[in-house]
């Protein structure tokens, strides 16, 4: 009976240690996810700005005349 209790105590300690490790890993992953989402949002904003600038640049180019007119 004593050995069974010691074995159970050891398994519970291992389980607690594993849970703490997983909790820490989960927190790390949540922080990395938040950072990645922030970076993705920044890239979307940058893409929108660049797209608007390109559209403005294209609009400022001289238009080609149709029907072979010079």
C-alpha positions in Angstrom: 0.0 0.0 0.0 2.9 2.4 0.9 4.5 1.7 -2.5 1.3 2.4 -4.3 0.9 5.7 -2.6 4.4 6.7 -3.4 3.9 5.7 -7.0 0.6 7.7 -7.1 2.4 10.7 -5.5 5.1 10.5 -8.1 2.6 10.4 -11.0 0.7 13.3 -9.6 3.9 15.3 -9.3 4.8 14.5 -12.9 1.3 15.5 -14.0 1.5 18.8 -12.2 5.0 19.5 -13.7 3.7 18.7 -17.2 0.7 20.9 -16.7 2.9 23.8 -15.6 5.1 23.3 -18.6 2.2 23.2 -21.0 0.7 26.4 -19.4 4.0 28.2 -19.9 4.2 27.0 -23.5 0.6 28.0 -24.1 1.3 31.5 -22.8 4.4 31.7 -25.1 2.3 30.6 -28.1 -0.4 33.1 -27.3 2.2 35.9 -27.2 3.7 34.8 -30.5 0.2 34.6 -32.1 -0.6 38.1 -30.9 2.6 39.4 -32.4 2.0 37.6 -35.7 -1.5 39.0 -35.9 -0.1 42.5 -35.2 2.4 42.0 -38.0 -0.2 40.7 -40.4 -2.4 43.8 -39.7 0.6 46.1 -40.3 1.3 44.3 -43.6 -2.3 44.7 -44.7 -2.1 48.4 -43.9 1.1 48.8 -45.7 -0.3 47.0 -48.7 -3.3 49.3 -48.8 -1.1 52.4 -48.6 1.2 51.1 -51.4 -1.9 50.2 -53.5 -3.3 53.7 -53.1 0.0 55.2 -54.1 0.3 53.0 -57.2 -3.2 53.9 -58.2 -2.5 57.6 -57.8 0.7 57.2 -59.8 -1.1 55.3 -62.6 -3.7 58.0 -62.7 -1.1 60.7 -63.0 0.5 59.1 -66.1 -0.5 60.6 -69.5 -3.3 58.7 -71.2 -2.7 57.0 -74.5 -4.9 58.3 -77.3 -7.1 55.7 -79.0 -7.6 55.1 -82.7 -3.9 55.8 -83.5 -4.1 59.5 -82.7 -0.8 61.0 -81.7 
